[in-house]
Amino acid sequence: MSEVFLNVLPIFILILTGWLVVRFGYLKPAVGEALGDFVFRVAVPVLLFRTIAEADFREGSPWPLWLAYFSGVAVTWTMGHLAATLGFGRDPRMGVLAGVSSAFANTVFIGLPLVSRVVGEEGVVALSILLSVHLPVMMIAGTVFMERAERKTSGKPGQGLGRLLAGVARNLVRNPLVIGLALGALFHLLGQPLGGPAKIVVDQLAAVAAPAALISIGMALDRYGVAGNTGLASVTSGLKLVVLPGTVFAACHLLGLSESWTAALVLTSSVPTGVNAWLIANHFNVGHALASSTITLTTALGVVSVSAWAYLLM
């Protein structure tokens, strides 16, 4: 267990480093925002591009991988929604946000560095395949469910489903992660090898992605904190760190996924809640405290829970 813990610990030390440099005023929060933008818009898209462009997809069809992960998401999201609406008596909008907070893993800023370190290149390929649909599926589901919940709560007519999906699609087309994945798939299909100075530049930018992502998420944590709704946030945190990886683990075994793909999916599902939960809360102006508290709690507890899942998988 100690070896696994020491393998996972650097991930969270880098997050802690980012938090400390902002918390004690060594760097301004704006630096973290700029670093996060660089990671999201440049470093990680380049990493995804390289991974897909050079990947060996002989492992098998992506459908069992997607089914294993999103079946876990569906179970956990439903439990989070029911916990908020039935267990804590919150309105449907808070139910949607509780579901998002329980099931939306930080796949890019923490999942990618973790899988790369613990599983290796095969795991990164599996995670890249997941990322090709993860953001569209989760953002569309979160937006559609929240729109329905708002109509149910306020009684006001909402925008049509077609208009809603068109807006989400426009955002996704401009998303740097989607662009990086699409360009990588194009290079892979064309059989175009990377070489020369271009290969060196791509490799160096990809190498920056993991540490920069972890430090930037740590710097962003000072913005969140435990802001309230601690009872419900404790439930959503437990669902995120225990139930989601547990259901993904069971689904992977039922569907017969390989050890490396199983490890990649379970570790990804075990990481703290992603900032997307906050973005959805901010967009719909509901549940800021719940999203903030869940992100903070899952990040603080993640070093223990992620190490436990890594130990189980290794």
C-alpha positions as CSV (number, residue, x, y, z in Angstrom):
1,M,0.0,0.0,0.0
2,S,2.9,2.4,0.8
3,E,4.3,2.1,-2.7
4,V,0.9,2.9,-4.2
5,F,0.4,5.8,-1.8
6,L,3.8,7.2,-2.7
7,N,2.9,7.0,-6.4
8,V,-0.4,8.9,-5.9
9,L,0.9,11.4,-3.3
10,P,2.9,13.6,-5.8
11,I,-0.3,14.3,-7.7
12,F,-1.9,15.9,-4.6
13,I,1.4,17.5,-3.4
14,L,1.3,19.5,-6.7
15,I,-2.3,20.5,-6.1
16,L,-1.4,21.5,-2.5
17,T,1.6,23.5,-3.9
18,G,-0.8,25.5,-6.1
19,W,-3.1,26.1,-3.2
20,L,-0.3,27.2,-0.9
21,V,1.3,29.7,-3.3
22,V,-2.0,31.5,-3.6
23,R,-3.2,31.1,0.0
24,F,0.0,32.7,1.3
25,G,0.0,35.4,-1.3
26,Y,3.2,34.3,-3.1
27,L,1.3,34.5,-6.4
28,K,-1.9,36.2,-7.2
29,P,-5.0,34.2,-8.1
30,A,-4.9,35.8,-11.6
31,V,-1.7,33.8,-12.2
32,G,-3.6,30.6,-11.5
33,E,-6.4,31.6,-13.9
34,A,-3.8,32.3,-16.6
35,L,-2.1,29.0,-16.0
36,G,-5.4,27.2,-16.1
37,D,-6.2,28.9,-19.4
38,F,-2.9,27.8,-20.8
39,V,-3.4,24.2,-19.7
40,F,-7.0,24.0,-21.0
41,R,-6.4,25.9,-24.3
42,V,-2.8,24.7,-25.2
43,A,-1.1,22.0,-23.2
44,V,-3.9,19.5,-22.7
45,P,-5.3,19.8,-26.2
46,V,-1.7,19.1,-27.5
47,L,-1.4,16.1,-25.2
48,L,-4.7,14.7,-26.4
49,F,-3.7,15.4,-30.0
50,R,-0.5,13.4,-29.6
51,T,-2.1,10.6,-27.7
52,I,-4.8,10.0,-30.4
53,A,-2.5,10.6,-33.3
54,E,0.0,8.0,-32.1
55,A,-2.4,5.6,-30.3
56,D,-2.7,1.9,-31.0
57,F,-6.4,1.1,-31.0
58,R,-6.1,-2.7,-31.2
59,E,-7.5,-3.0,-27.7
60,G,-11.0,-3.2,-29.0
61,S,-14.3,-1.3,-29.6
62,P,-14.8,1.9,-27.5
63,W,-18.4,1.1,-26.8
64,P,-17.8,-1.2,-23.8
65,L,-15.5,1.5,-22.4
66,W,-18.1,4.2,-22.8
67,L,-20.9,1.9,-21.4
68,A,-18.9,0.9,-18.4
69,Y,-18.1,4.5,-17.4
70,F,-21.4,6.1,-18.1
71,S,-23.4,3.4,-16.4
72,G,-21.5,4.3,-13.3
73,V,-22.3,8.0,-14.0
74,A,-26.0,7.3,-14.4
75,V,-26.2,5.3,-11.1
76,T,-24.3,7.9,-9.1
77,W,-26.0,10.9,-10.7
78,T,-29.4,9.4,-9.8
79,M,-28.4,8.7,-6.2
80,G,-27.1,12.3,-5.8
81,H,-30.3,13.7,-7.3
82,L,-32.5,11.6,-5.0
83,A,-30.3,12.4,-1.9
84,A,-30.9,16.1,-2.5
85,T,-34.6,16.1,-3.4
86,L,-35.8,13.3,-1.1
87,G,-33.2,13.1,1.6
88,F,-32.6,16.9,2.1
89,G,-35.9,18.3,0.6
90,R,-34.2,20.5,-2.0
91,D,-35.8,21.6,-5.2
92,P,-35.2,19.9,-8.6
93,R,-32.5,22.3,-9.6
94,M,-30.4,21.4,-6.5
95,G,-31.1,17.8,-7.3
96,V,-29.5,18.2,-10.8
97,L,-26.5,20.0,-9.3
98,A,-26.1,17.3,-6.6
99,G,-26.1,14.7,-9.4
100,V,-23.5,16.7,-11.4
101,S,-21.3,17.2,-8.3
102,S,-21.5,13.5,-7.6
103,A,-20.7,12.2,-11.1
104,F,-18.6,14.8,-12.9
105,A,-15.0,13.8,-12.4
106,N,-12.1,16.2,-13.0
107,T,-10.9,14.0,-15.9
108,V,-8.6,16.6,-17.5
109,F,-6.7,18.4,-14.7
110,I,-6.4,15.5,-12.3
111,G,-7.5,12.3,-14.2
112,L,-5.0,12.6,-17.0
113,P,-1.9,13.2,-14.8
114,L,-3.0,10.4,-12.5
115,V,-3.7,7.8,-15.2
116,S,-0.4,8.7,-17.0
117,R,1.6,8.2,-13.8
118,V,-0.1,5.1,-12.4
119,V,-1.3,3.2,-15.5
120,G,0.9,4.5,-18.3
121,E,0.4,5.0,-22.1
122,E,-2.4,2.4,-22.5
123,G,-4.3,4.0,-19.7
124,V,-3.9,7.5,-21.4
125,V,-5.3,6.0,-24.6
126,A,-8.3,4.7,-22.8
127,L,-8.9,8.0,-21.1
128,S,-8.5,9.9,-24.4
129,I,-11.2,7.6,-25.9
130,L,-13.4,8.5,-22.9
131,L,-12.7,12.2,-23.2
132,S,-13.8,12.2,-26.8
133,V,-17.4,11.9,-25.6
134,H,-17.2,12.7,-21.9
135,L,-17.5,16.5,-22.0
136,P,-20.3,16.5,-24.7
137,V,-22.3,13.9,-22.8
138,M,-22.0,15.5,-19.4
139,M,-22.5,19.1,-20.5
140,I,-25.5,18.2,-22.6
141,A,-27.1,16.1,-19.8
142,G,-26.4,18.8,-17.2
143,T,-27.8,21.6,-19.3
144,V,-30.9,19.7,-20.4
145,F,-31.7,18.4,-17.0
146,M,-31.2,21.8,-15.4
147,E,-33.3,23.5,-18.0
148,R,-36.1,21.1,-17.3
149,A,-35.7,21.6,-13.5
150,E,-35.9,25.3,-13.9
151,R,-39.1,25.0,-15.9
152,K,-40.5,22.7,-13.2
153,T,-39.5,25.0,-10.4
154,S,-40.4,28.4,-11.8
155,G,-43.3,27.4,-14.1
156,K,-41.8,29.6,-16.9
157,P,-41.4,28.3,-20.4
158,G,-37.9,27.4,-21.2
159,Q,-36.1,27.6,-24.5
160,G,-36.8,24.7,-26.9
161,L,-34.7,21.6,-26.9
162,G,-33.3,22.2,-30.4
163,R,-32.2,25.7,-29.5
164,L,-30.7,24.4,-26.2
165,L,-28.7,21.6,-27.9
166,A,-27.6,24.0,-30.7
167,G,-26.1,26.3,-28.1
168,V,-24.3,23.4,-26.4
169,A,-23.0,22.2,-29.8
170,R,-21.6,25.7,-30.6
171,N,-19.7,25.7,-27.4
172,L,-18.3,22.2,-27.9
173,V,-17.1,22.9,-31.5
174,R,-15.0,25.8,-30.1
175,N,-13.8,23.7,-27.1
176,P,-10.0,23.3,-27.3
177,L,-10.2,19.7,-26.0
178,V,-12.6,18.7,-28.7
179,I,-10.4,20.4,-31.3
180,G,-7.3,18.6,-30.0
181,L,-9.1,15.2,-30.1
182,A,-10.5,15.8,-33.6
183,L,-7.1,16.8,-35.0
184,G,-5.4,13.8,-33.4
185,A,-8.1,11.5,-34.9
186,L,-7.5,13.1,-38.3
187,F,-3.7,12.5,-38.1
188,H,-4.3,9.0,-37.0
189,L,-6.7,8.2,-39.9
190,L,-4.3,9.8,-42.4
191,G,-1.4,7.8,-41.0
192,Q,0.6,11.0,-40.8
193,P,3.6,10.5,-38.5
194,L,4.9,13.2,-36.2
195,G,8.6,13.9,-36.6
196,G,11.3,16.5,-36.7
197,P,10.9,19.9,-34.8
198,A,7.1,19.5,-34.8
199,K,7.4,16.3,-32.8
200,I,9.8,17.9,-30.3
201,V,7.5,20.9,-29.7
202,V,4.4,18.6,-29.3
203,D,6.3,16.4,-26.9
204,Q,7.5,19.3,-24.8
205,L,4.1,20.9,-24.6
206,A,2.5,17.6,-23.7
207,A,5.0,17.1,-21.0
208,V,4.0,20.4,-19.4
209,A,0.3,19.5,-19.3
210,A,0.3,17.2,-16.2
211,P,2.2,19.3,-13.6
212,A,0.8,22.6,-14.9
213,A,-2.8,21.2,-14.7
214,L,-2.3,20.0,-11.1
215,I,-0.8,23.3,-9.9
216,S,-3.5,25.3,-11.6
217,I,-6.3,23.3,-10.0
218,G,-4.7,23.9,-6.6
219,M,-4.4,27.6,-7.2
220,A,-8.1,27.6,-8.2
221,L,-9.2,25.8,-5.0
222,D,-8.7,29.0,-2.9
223,R,-11.6,30.4,-4.8
224,Y,-13.9,27.7,-3.7
225,G,-13.5,26.5,-0.1
226,V,-16.2,24.9,2.0
227,A,-19.0,27.5,1.5
228,G,-22.0,25.7,3.0
229,N,-24.4,22.9,2.4
230,T,-21.9,20.7,4.2
231,G,-24.4,17.9,5.0
232,L,-25.4,17.4,1.4
233,A,-21.9,18.1,0.2
234,S,-20.6,15.3,2.4
235,V,-23.1,12.9,0.7
236,T,-22.2,14.1,-2.8
237,S,-18.5,13.7,-1.9
238,G,-19.0,10.2,-0.7
239,L,-20.9,9.3,-3.9
240,K,-18.1,10.8,-6.0
241,L,-15.2,9.2,-4.2
242,V,-16.7,5.8,-3.4
243,V,-19.9,5.0,-5.3
244,L,-18.9,6.3,-8.8
245,P,-15.6,4.3,-8.9
246,G,-17.2,1.3,-7.3
247,T,-20.0,1.1,-10.0
248,V,-17.5,1.8,-12.8
249,F,-15.3,-1.0,-11.4
250,A,-18.2,-3.5,-11.4
251,A,-19.3,-2.5,-14.9
252,C,-15.8,-2.9,-16.3
253,H,-15.6,-6.4,-14.9
254,L,-19.1,-7.3,-16.2
255,L,-18.1,-6.0,-19.7
256,G,-14.8,-7.8,-19.7
257,L,-12.5,-4.7,-20.2
258,S,-8.8,-5.2,-20.0
259,E,-6.8,-4.5,-16.8
260,S,-5.3,-1.3,-18.2
261,W,-8.6,0.1,-19.4
262,T,-10.3,-0.9,-16.2
263,A,-7.6,0.8,-14.1
264,A,-7.8,3.9,-16.3
265,L,-11.6,4.2,-16.0
266,V,-11.8,3.5,-12.2
267,L,-8.9,5.8,-11.4
268,T,-10.5,8.6,-13.5
269,S,-13.9,8.1,-11.8
270,S,-12.2,8.2,-8.4
271,V,-10.7,11.7,-8.8
272,P,-12.2,14.8,-7.2
273,T,-15.2,16.6,-8.6
274,G,-14.4,18.8,-11.6
275,V,-14.8,22.5,-11.8
276,N,-17.6,22.0,-14.3
277,A,-20.0,21.5,-11.4
278,W,-19.2,25.1,-10.4
279,L,-19.5,26.3,-14.0
280,I,-23.0,24.8,-14.2
281,A,-24.0,26.3,-10.8
282,N,-22.7,29.7,-11.9
283,H,-24.4,29.5,-15.3
284,F,-27.8,28.7,-13.8
285,N,-27.2,30.8,-10.6
286,V,-28.0,27.9,-8.2
287,G,-26.1,25.7,-5.8
288,H,-22.8,27.6,-5.7
289,A,-22.2,26.5,-2.1
290,L,-22.9,22.9,-2.8
291,A,-20.6,22.8,-5.9
292,S,-17.8,24.7,-4.1
293,S,-18.0,22.5,-0.9
294,T,-18.0,19.3,-3.0
295,I,-15.0,20.3,-5.1
296,T,-13.0,21.2,-1.9
297,L,-14.0,18.1,0.1
298,T,-13.3,15.7,-2.6
299,T,-10.0,17.2,-3.3
300,A,-9.0,17.2,0.4
301,L,-10.1,13.6,0.8
302,G,-9.0,12.4,-2.6
303,V,-5.4,11.5,-1.7
304,V,-6.7,8.8,0.6
305,S,-9.6,7.5,-1.6
306,V,-7.6,7.6,-4.9
307,S,-4.7,5.7,-3.1
308,A,-7.2,3.1,-1.9
309,W,-8.6,2.5,-5.4
310,A,-5.1,2.5,-6.9
311,Y,-4.1,-0.2,-4.4
312,L,-7.2,-2.3,-5.2
313,L,-6.4,-2.1,-8.9
314,M,-2.7,-2.8,-8.8
